[in-house]
Amino acid sequence: MKFEKNIKINLNQELYEGMKKCVHKASPNEACGLVFGDIEKIDIENRSQIHYIGKKFNCFESDRKSSVAFLIENFEELNKVLLTANEYGLRLISIFHSHPSGAHPSGVDRNHMIYLDDFIIKIFKNQIWTIMDASNNELNGFIYFNKEFLQVDLKIL
């Protein structure tokens, strides 16, 4: 998979710790959550970069208790979280989940990335998928962008 250095996601230590707790709480099943923040376009040395800046993390209890899949079907809770984030001027920047081992998208993840990118509700377009390896807390970011799967530059600050 191609590594795209001009798309970056920055998460602070507090968000990262929240993700680890979410994974621990869901174990042995996949954890899931949403990261909210800002997206900035920055020009550096005649190159455009897109910076996703995480500011808030919400852990969700997966409606599918599985070690190989997650599902958020509690639309009332999801809508409440989305509205609250919007009230604070934050937007959805990442869909988070864990794998028992490995921090790369599965075939199912890839299918969902394509589906959500093409979804009629634009809030899901160009979302970074952050995936944590539950065995060692490795965290990686991926995006389906211009019909291509890319790994993005993820930094814990």
C-alpha positions as CSV (number, residue, x, y, z in Angstrom):
1,M,0.0,0.0,0.0
2,K,1.3,3.4,-0.9
3,F,2.3,5.8,1.9
4,E,1.0,9.3,1.4
5,K,3.2,11.8,3.3
6,N,1.0,14.8,2.3
7,I,-2.0,13.6,4.2
8,K,-1.4,13.6,8.0
9,I,-3.4,12.9,11.1
10,N,-2.2,14.3,14.4
11,L,-3.6,12.9,17.6
12,N,-2.6,14.1,21.1
13,Q,-1.6,11.7,23.8
14,E,-4.9,12.0,25.6
15,L,-6.8,10.8,22.5
16,Y,-4.4,7.9,22.0
17,E,-4.8,6.9,25.6
18,G,-8.6,7.0,25.1
19,M,-8.3,4.7,22.1
20,K,-6.2,2.2,24.1
21,K,-8.8,2.2,26.9
22,C,-11.6,1.7,24.3
23,V,-9.7,-1.3,22.9
24,H,-9.0,-2.8,26.4
25,K,-12.7,-2.4,27.3
26,A,-13.9,-4.2,24.1
27,S,-11.4,-7.0,24.3
28,P,-11.5,-9.7,22.9
29,N,-13.8,-8.1,20.5
30,E,-13.1,-5.2,18.1
31,A,-13.4,-1.7,19.6
32,C,-14.8,1.2,17.6
33,G,-15.1,4.9,17.9
34,L,-15.0,8.3,16.2
35,V,-12.4,11.0,16.2
36,F,-13.5,14.6,15.8
37,G,-11.4,17.7,15.0
38,D,-10.4,20.0,12.2
39,I,-9.0,19.5,8.7
40,E,-6.5,22.1,7.4
41,K,-5.0,22.5,4.0
42,I,-1.4,23.8,4.4
43,D,1.0,24.8,1.6
44,I,4.6,23.9,2.4
45,E,7.4,24.4,-0.1
46,N,4.9,24.6,-3.0
47,R,3.2,21.3,-1.9
48,S,-0.2,21.1,-0.5
49,Q,-0.7,19.0,2.6
50,I,-3.9,18.0,4.3
51,H,-3.7,17.9,8.1
52,Y,-6.4,16.1,10.1
53,I,-6.1,17.3,13.7
54,G,-7.8,15.2,16.3
55,K,-9.4,17.0,19.3
56,K,-12.0,14.6,20.7
57,F,-12.5,10.8,20.8
58,N,-15.7,9.0,21.4
59,C,-15.6,5.3,22.1
60,F,-18.7,3.3,21.1
61,E,-19.8,-0.1,22.2
62,S,-20.0,-2.2,19.0
63,D,-23.4,-3.6,18.2
64,R,-21.6,-6.6,16.7
65,K,-19.7,-8.5,19.4
66,S,-17.0,-9.9,17.2
67,S,-13.2,-10.2,17.1
68,V,-13.3,-9.6,13.3
69,A,-15.9,-6.9,12.8
70,F,-17.5,-3.9,14.4
71,L,-20.8,-2.2,13.8
72,I,-22.4,1.0,15.1
73,E,-26.2,0.7,14.8
74,N,-27.2,2.8,17.8
75,F,-28.2,5.7,15.6
76,E,-29.7,7.7,18.5
77,E,-26.3,7.7,20.3
78,L,-24.4,8.3,17.0
79,N,-26.6,11.3,16.1
80,K,-26.2,12.7,19.6
81,V,-22.4,12.5,19.4
82,L,-22.4,14.0,15.9
83,L,-24.6,17.0,17.0
84,T,-22.5,17.7,20.1
85,A,-19.3,17.7,18.0
86,N,-20.9,20.0,15.5
87,E,-22.0,22.4,18.3
88,Y,-18.3,22.7,19.3
89,G,-17.3,23.3,15.7
90,L,-15.7,19.9,15.3
91,R,-16.1,17.6,12.4
92,L,-15.7,13.9,12.0
93,I,-12.2,13.2,10.8
94,S,-11.6,9.5,11.6
95,I,-13.4,6.2,12.0
96,F,-11.5,4.2,14.6
97,H,-11.5,0.4,15.3
98,S,-9.2,-2.3,16.5
99,H,-8.0,-5.6,15.2
100,P,-6.8,-8.5,17.5
101,S,-3.5,-8.3,15.7
102,G,-2.3,-6.1,12.9
103,A,-3.1,-2.4,12.2
104,H,-3.9,-2.5,8.5
105,P,-7.3,-2.6,6.8
106,S,-8.9,-6.0,6.2
107,G,-10.8,-6.8,3.0
108,V,-14.1,-5.9,4.9
109,D,-12.6,-2.6,6.0
110,R,-11.6,-1.8,2.4
111,N,-15.2,-2.5,1.2
112,H,-16.6,-0.3,3.9
113,M,-14.1,2.5,3.1
114,I,-15.3,2.5,-0.5
115,Y,-18.9,2.3,0.5
116,L,-18.7,5.2,2.9
117,D,-16.7,7.3,0.5
118,D,-19.4,6.9,-2.1
119,F,-22.2,7.3,0.5
120,I,-24.8,10.0,-0.2
121,I,-24.1,11.7,3.2
122,K,-20.8,13.6,2.6
123,I,-19.8,13.6,6.3
124,F,-18.2,10.2,5.6
125,K,-16.2,11.2,2.5
126,N,-12.4,11.2,2.8
127,Q,-12.4,9.8,6.3
128,I,-9.2,8.5,7.8
129,W,-9.7,5.0,9.2
130,T,-7.5,4.7,12.3
131,I,-6.8,1.0,13.2
132,M,-5.2,-0.1,16.4
133,D,-3.5,-3.5,16.9
134,A,-5.0,-4.7,20.2
135,S,-1.9,-6.9,21.0
136,N,0.6,-4.0,21.0
137,N,-1.4,-0.7,20.6
138,E,0.3,0.1,17.3
139,L,-1.9,2.7,15.5
140,N,-2.0,3.4,11.8
141,G,-4.1,5.6,9.6
142,F,-5.6,4.9,6.1
143,I,-7.7,6.7,3.6
144,Y,-9.6,5.8,0.4
145,F,-8.7,8.9,-1.7
146,N,-9.2,9.3,-5.5
147,K,-10.1,5.6,-5.8
148,E,-6.9,4.5,-4.1
149,F,-6.1,3.1,-0.7
150,L,-3.3,5.0,1.0
151,Q,-1.6,4.9,4.4
152,V,-1.3,8.3,5.9
153,D,1.3,9.8,8.2
154,L,0.0,9.4,11.8
155,K,1.6,11.2,14.6
156,I,1.0,11.0,18.4
157,L,1.9,14.4,19.8
